[in-house]
């Protein structure tokens, strides 16, 4: 990988993280602006081929691509099951899409 690509990825990563933090801070004041920040952050990651950290990837709805703020536009539930496995259910209240994140307890 050339030096230019490394620098471009680092810049994209810092901008992406900055935009996600900004989206979280501005969500309560302006939901549309927060969604725009999250969309820009996603595009930076896609264009530079940078992985979005798990913390922020779970804060974007997989269907409607809106920024999720727990308690405001998404619902989080913990499901504890012996046979099927425990998981966290995250429901987007804008589009109704549910996502499950399985918990592996060892």
C-alpha positions in Angstrom: 0.0 0.0 0.0 1.4 3.4 -1.0 2.0 6.1 1.5 -0.7 8.2 0.0 -3.4 5.6 0.7 -2.2 5.2 4.3 -2.5 9.0 4.8 -5.9 9.1 3.1 -7.2 6.3 5.3 -6.0 7.9 8.5 -7.7 11.2 7.5 -10.9 9.4 6.6 -10.8 7.5 9.9 -10.4 10.7 12.0 -13.1 12.5 10.1 -15.4 9.6 10.4 -15.0 9.4 14.2 -15.4 13.1 14.5 -18.6 13.0 12.6 -20.0 10.2 14.6 -19.2 12.1 17.9 -20.8 15.2 16.4 -23.9 13.2 15.4 -24.3 11.9 18.9 -24.0 15.4 20.4 -26.4 17.0 18.0 -29.1 14.3 17.8 -31.3 15.7 20.6 -31.2 19.2 19.1 -31.5 18.4 15.4 -32.2 14.8 14.2 -31.9 15.5 10.5 -28.5 17.0 11.0 -27.3 14.1 13.1 -28.5 11.7 10.4 -26.6 13.7 7.8 -23.4 13.5 9.9 -23.8 9.7 10.2 -24.3 9.4 6.5 -21.2 11.4 5.7 -19.2 9.3 8.2 -20.4 6.1 6.5 -19.4 7.5 3.1 -15.9 8.4 4.3 -15.5 4.8 5.5 -16.8 3.4 2.3 -14.7 5.6 0.0 -11.5 5.1 1.9 -12.2 1.4 2.7 -12.0 1.9 6.4 -13.9 -0.3 8.8 -16.4 1.5 11.0 -15.8 0.6 14.7 -18.3 -1.8 16.3 -19.4 0.9 18.7 -20.6 3.2 15.8 -21.7 0.5 13.4 -24.3 -0.6 15.8 -25.6 2.9 16.1 -26.7 3.0 12.4 -29.9 1.2 11.3 -29.1 -1.4 8.7 -32.2 -0.8 6.7 -33.0 2.9 6.7 -29.4 4.1 7.6 -30.5 6.6 10.3 -28.4 7.3 13.3 -29.8 5.4 16.3 -30.1 7.1 19.7 -31.2 4.7 22.4 -34.4 5.7 24.1 -35.3 8.2 21.3 -35.5 6.4 18.0 -34.5 2.9 18.9 -35.4 0.3 21.6 -32.9 -2.0 23.1 -33.9 -5.3 24.8 -31.9 -8.1 26.4 -33.2 -11.6 25.6 -31.9 -14.4 27.8 -32.5 -17.9 26.5 -30.7 -21.1 27.4 -31.2 -23.1 24.3 -31.1 -20.5 21.5 -28.5 -18.2 23.1 -28.8 -14.8 24.7 -28.9 -11.8 22.5 -29.5 -8.0 22.4 -32.4 -6.9 20.2 -32.2 -3.4 18.8 -35.3 -2.1 17.1 -35.3 1.0 15.0 -38.5 3.0 15.8 -38.3 4.9 12.5 -38.6 1.9 10.1 -39.3 -1.0 12.6 -36.3 -3.1 11.6 -34.9 -5.3 14.3 -31.3 -6.4 14.6 -30.0 -9.1 16.9 -26.5 -9.1 18.4 -25.8 -12.5 20.0 -23.9 -12.7 23.3 -21.4 -15.5 23.6 -20.8 -16.3 27.2 -18.0 -18.6 27.9 
